[in-house]
């Protein structure tokens, strides 16, 4: 079983660099694709295309695969999953780690943050280096997603409301510290594999 650890978009550093550490002990092989080139519009489409090409390069077509999206990659997880289906690659589970959820009908990242925040709060100021139209660009919508069991791993209490929304969707939710994220992800993936 392969766990594809999708990095945050725009070349942002992962907050959880040791996420893959405990996976081999649970019979999972971690793959962390190099995804770049999404600094130019259309950002989301470029990310999905590059991630899909990298997964194709790194993972055998018949390998049971889980897609794990951290941070800003969360809203793109359905589109990456759809690309895997198109390539006839079986996806047995999806896991979001401290990420906003993909949502049909969400026009853009700013709308997604507003709709999934407890009080409809405006998104925080963009970090330096974020392209101007990044938050207002249309996100890809995948109507038939999810096509496999989903989970949510929460290590950032600021996203507790999003984790509750994932739980309301019937997803398996785990909460842990950043230090315990690797073991919690392994347990979550093994549990989701049993559901597929």
C-alpha positions in Angstrom: 0.0 0.0 0.0 1.3 3.4 -1.0 0.6 6.7 0.9 1.1 9.7 -1.4 1.9 12.7 0.8 0.9 15.7 -1.3 2.9 18.8 -0.3 1.3 22.2 0.3 0.9 24.3 -2.9 3.1 27.2 -4.0 6.2 25.4 -2.7 5.3 26.0 0.9 7.2 23.9 3.4 5.4 21.1 5.1 4.5 21.7 8.7 4.9 18.0 9.4 8.2 16.9 7.8 8.2 13.6 9.7 4.7 12.5 8.6 6.1 9.5 6.8 8.1 8.2 9.7 5.8 5.5 11.1 4.1 4.4 7.9 6.6 1.5 7.0 6.0 -0.1 10.3 2.3 -0.4 9.4 2.9 -1.9 5.9 2.6 1.4 4.1 5.2 3.0 1.8 5.3 6.7 1.8 5.9 8.7 -1.4 6.3 12.5 -1.3 6.1 13.8 -4.9 7.9 17.0 -5.9 5.1 19.3 -7.0 6.0 22.7 -8.3 5.2 25.1 -11.1 1.9 26.2 -9.6 3.1 29.8 -8.9 1.5 30.9 -12.2 -2.2 30.8 -13.0 -4.1 28.6 -13.3 -2.6 27.6 -9.9 -5.0 24.8 -9.0 -5.0 23.2 -12.5 -1.2 23.3 -12.6 -0.9 21.7 -9.1 -3.3 18.9 -10.0 -1.5 18.2 -13.3 2.0 18.2 -11.8 0.9 16.1 -8.8 -0.7 13.6 -11.2 2.3 13.3 -13.4 4.5 12.8 -10.3 2.2 10.1 -8.9 2.3 8.4 -12.3 6.1 8.5 -12.2 6.5 7.2 -8.6 3.6 4.8 -8.1 2.9 1.6 -10.0 -0.6 1.7 -11.7 -1.9 -1.3 -9.8 -0.6 -0.2 -6.4 -3.4 0.4 -3.8 -2.9 4.1 -3.1 -4.0 6.6 -0.4 -3.8 10.3 -1.1 -2.9 12.5 1.9 -3.3 16.3 1.5 -1.7 18.7 3.9 -2.8 22.3 4.3 -3.7 24.2 1.2 -3.8 21.0 -0.9 -7.0 19.9 0.8 -9.4 21.7 -1.5 -7.6 20.0 -4.5 -7.8 16.5 -3.2 -10.9 15.6 -5.2 -9.4 16.7 -8.4 -6.1 14.8 -7.8 -8.3 11.8 -7.0 -10.3 12.2 -10.2 -7.0 12.2 -12.1 -6.0 8.9 -10.5 -9.3 7.4 -11.5 -8.7 8.5 -15.0 -5.3 6.8 -14.9 -7.0 3.6 -13.6 -5.0 3.8 -10.4 -7.0 2.5 -7.4 -7.4 5.0 -4.5 -8.4 3.2 -1.3 -8.5 6.3 1.0 -8.2 10.1 1.2 -6.9 11.9 4.3 -6.8 15.6 4.9 -4.2 16.9 7.4 -5.0 20.3 8.9 -6.7 21.4 5.7 -10.0 22.9 4.5 -12.3 20.4 2.9 -13.1 20.1 -0.8 -16.6 21.4 -1.3 -18.8 21.2 -4.4 -19.9 24.6 -5.5 -17.0 26.4 -3.8 -16.0 29.1 -6.2 -12.5 29.8 -4.8 -10.3 29.4 -1.7 -11.5 32.6 0.0 -15.1 31.4 -0.3 -14.1 28.0 1.0 -12.4 29.5 4.1 -15.5 31.7 4.8 -17.9 28.8 4.5 -15.9 26.4 6.7 -15.0 28.9 9.4 -17.1 28.9 12.6 -18.2 32.5 12.2 -17.8 33.0 8.4 -14.6 34.9 9.1 -12.6 36.5 6.3 -9.4 34.6 5.4 -6.2 35.8 7.1 -4.0 38.2 5.2 -2.1 36.3 2.5 1.5 35.4 3.2 4.2 37.2 1.4 4.9 35.7 -2.0 1.3 34.5 -2.6 0.2 35.4 -6.1 -2.5 38.1 -6.3 -5.3 36.0 -7.8 -4.5 32.8 -5.9 -7.4 33.0 -3.4 -9.9 34.2 -6.0 -9.3 31.7 -8.7 -11.9 29.1 -9.5 -11.2 25.7 -7.9 -11.9 22.5 -9.8 -15.1 20.8 -8.7 -15.4 17.0 -8.8 -19.1 16.1 -8.4 -18.7 12.4 -7.6 -16.0 12.8 -5.0 -15.3 11.1 -2.6 -15.1 7.7 -4.2 -13.3 6.0 -1.2 -13.3 6.4 2.6 -12.0 9.7 3.9 -10.3 10.7 7.1 -9.2 13.9 8.8 -6.0 14.3 10.9 -6.1 17.4 13.1 -2.8 18.7 14.7 -3.7 22.4 14.5 -6.4 23.5 17.0 -7.2 26.5 14.8 -8.8 24.0 12.3 -10.9 22.2 14.9 -14.1 23.5 13.3 -13.1 22.0 10.0 -12.4 18.6 11.7 -15.9 18.8 13.1 -17.3 19.4 9.6 -15.4 16.3 8.4 -16.9 14.3 11.2 -20.4 15.5 10.2 -19.7 14.1 6.8 -19.1 10.7 8.4 -15.3 10.8 8.0 -13.0 9.3 10.5 -11.3 12.1 12.5 -8.2 11.8 14.6 -6.8 14.6 16.8 -3.1 14.6 17.9 -0.1 16.8 18.5 2.3 17.5 15.6 4.8 15.1 17.3 2.2 12.3 17.2 1.0 13.0 13.6 3.1 10.2 12.0 1.7 7.4 14.2 -1.9 8.8 14.0 -1.7 9.0 10.2 -0.5 5.4 10.0 -3.4 4.2 12.3 -5.9 6.2 10.3 -4.8 4.9 6.9 -4.8 1.3 8.2 -8.4 1.8 9.5 -9.5 3.4 6.3 -8.0 0.5 4.3 -10.2 -1.8 6.2 -13.2 0.2 5.2 -12.5 0.1 1.5 
